[in-house]
Amino acid sequence: IVIFDYATIRDRSTVEKPNLPSAGIRYVLVNGRIALDPQGVNKKVRAGRPIKSEFARVPSGTGLLDWEGAAVPLLRYRDASYVDLEALKAHGYAYRWDSAARTYFLQPGAPASRTQIPQPTAGELMLERGYLLKWNGGQAELLSVGGRSYVPLSALQKLGWKLTKTAAGGLALDRE
């Protein structure tokens, strides 16, 4: 049970400082025991179970994907590989962002000139923000790193791209 002041309650925690307490919470009772009161957290109360969060960061040396001869930075997150959404423009796709739906809508487009996709900075947070990439017949959840969105290679396979291993042990994407 949480007793709070409706006028002042707000989340003060950030990804970088997840332990900051929320403002406006007066009391917290867990299994009938007072775990938080105006004097602070009662560390003697051991009721309930903690909720754990996972914060994954970009590792150093993330690797490259050979996408039709262009080297594109590759991310690994939870046993899946991702590439920067911006890389799709060089391969005949366009997209538009709908902030209300938190969704990028993918459509065919003229291939743009190949642009240099930046390597994500080691140590940056990789976040699941609920952003989607939707196309005619499918959708995929995106990964966010800084202000950039990353699409899983599995989504590109659904769009007709063939994923293979290179002789050097890396990954390559080519049209099927």
C-alpha positions in Angstrom: 0.0 0.0 0.0 1.4 3.4 -1.0 0.0 6.6 0.7 1.0 9.7 -1.3 0.2 13.3 -1.9 -1.5 13.6 -5.3 -0.4 17.2 -5.7 3.3 16.5 -5.2 4.0 12.9 -6.3 6.6 12.6 -9.1 9.3 10.3 -10.2 12.7 11.8 -9.6 14.8 8.8 -10.6 16.8 8.7 -13.8 18.5 5.9 -15.7 21.8 7.2 -14.4 20.4 7.6 -10.8 17.8 4.9 -10.4 17.9 5.1 -6.6 16.5 8.6 -6.2 13.2 8.3 -4.3 10.0 9.6 -5.7 8.7 12.9 -4.3 5.3 13.0 -2.6 5.2 9.5 -1.1 4.4 9.6 2.6 4.1 5.9 3.6 4.7 2.5 2.0 3.4 -0.6 3.7 4.6 -4.1 2.6 2.8 -7.1 3.9 1.3 -5.0 6.6 4.6 -3.5 7.8 5.7 0.1 7.5 8.6 0.1 5.1 8.7 3.9 4.5 7.5 6.8 6.7 8.3 10.5 6.9 11.6 9.6 8.7 12.7 7.5 5.7 13.1 3.8 4.7 12.9 1.4 7.6 15.8 -1.0 6.8 14.7 -3.4 9.5 11.6 -4.3 7.4 12.3 -7.4 5.2 8.8 -7.9 3.8 8.2 -8.6 0.1 10.8 -9.1 -2.6 12.9 -6.5 -4.4 12.2 -5.5 -8.0 15.3 -5.6 -10.1 16.0 -3.6 -13.2 18.4 -4.4 -16.0 20.6 -1.7 -17.5 22.6 -2.8 -20.4 25.4 -0.7 -21.9 27.0 -0.7 -25.3 30.2 -2.8 -25.0 33.4 -1.7 -26.6 34.2 -3.2 -30.0 30.6 -3.8 -31.1 31.5 -5.1 -34.6 30.4 -4.4 -38.1 27.8 -5.8 -40.5 28.6 -6.1 -44.2 25.4 -4.9 -45.8 25.7 -5.1 -49.6 29.4 -4.1 -49.3 28.9 -1.3 -46.8 30.2 -1.6 -43.3 27.5 -0.8 -40.8 28.0 -0.8 -37.0 26.4 -3.8 -35.3 25.0 -4.0 -31.8 24.3 -7.1 -29.7 21.5 -7.1 -27.1 19.9 -10.1 -25.5 21.3 -12.5 -28.0 20.0 -10.5 -31.0 21.9 -8.3 -33.5 20.8 -4.7 -34.3 21.7 -2.0 -36.8 21.0 1.7 -36.8 17.6 2.5 -38.4 19.2 5.2 -40.5 21.2 2.5 -42.4 17.9 1.4 -44.1 17.8 4.6 -46.2 20.9 3.4 -48.2 19.0 0.2 -49.1 15.8 1.6 -50.6 13.7 2.4 -47.5 12.2 5.5 -46.1 10.4 6.0 -42.8 8.3 8.5 -40.9 8.1 8.9 -37.2 4.7 9.2 -35.4 5.4 10.4 -31.9 1.9 9.8 -30.6 2.1 6.1 -31.7 5.9 5.9 -30.8 6.3 4.2 -34.1 8.3 4.5 -37.3 6.4 3.6 -40.4 8.6 2.0 -43.1 7.9 2.3 -46.8 9.8 1.7 -50.0 11.9 4.6 -51.1 14.7 5.5 -53.5 18.1 4.4 -52.1 19.9 7.3 -50.5 23.6 7.8 -50.9 25.4 5.8 -48.3 26.0 7.8 -45.2 28.4 7.2 -42.5 26.5 5.6 -39.6 28.2 6.5 -36.3 29.6 3.7 -34.1 27.6 3.8 -30.8 29.8 5.0 -27.9 30.9 2.3 -25.5 29.1 2.7 -22.2 25.9 4.3 -23.6 22.7 2.8 -22.3 20.7 0.5 -24.5 17.0 0.9 -23.7 13.8 -0.7 -24.7 11.5 2.3 -24.9 8.6 0.6 -26.6 9.3 2.1 -30.0 8.2 0.1 -33.0 9.0 -0.2 -36.7 6.0 -1.1 -38.7 5.7 -2.1 -42.4 3.1 -3.6 -44.6 2.8 -7.1 -43.1 4.9 -6.8 -40.0 6.5 -4.9 -37.1 9.5 -5.1 -34.8 10.5 -3.6 -31.5 13.4 -1.2 -31.7 16.3 -0.6 -29.3 17.4 2.9 -28.4 20.9 4.1 -27.8 21.2 7.8 -27.1 19.0 9.6 -29.7 19.2 6.8 -32.2 17.0 3.8 -32.9 18.2 0.3 -33.8 16.3 -2.4 -35.8 16.9 -6.1 -35.2 18.4 -8.1 -38.0 15.5 -10.5 -37.7 13.2 -7.7 -38.9 15.4 -7.2 -42.0 15.2 -10.9 -42.7 11.4 -10.6 -42.6 11.7 -7.8 -45.2 13.5 -10.3 -47.5 17.2 -9.8 -46.6 19.4 -12.9 -46.4 21.7 -13.0 -43.3 24.9 -15.1 -43.7 28.2 -15.6 -41.9 31.3 -14.3 -43.6 34.5 -16.3 -43.9 36.0 -14.0 -41.2 33.2 -15.0 -38.8 31.2 -11.7 -39.2 27.7 -11.2 -40.5 26.6 -10.1 -44.0 23.2 -9.0 -45.4 22.3 -9.3 -49.1 19.1 -9.4 -51.1 17.5 -12.8 -51.4 
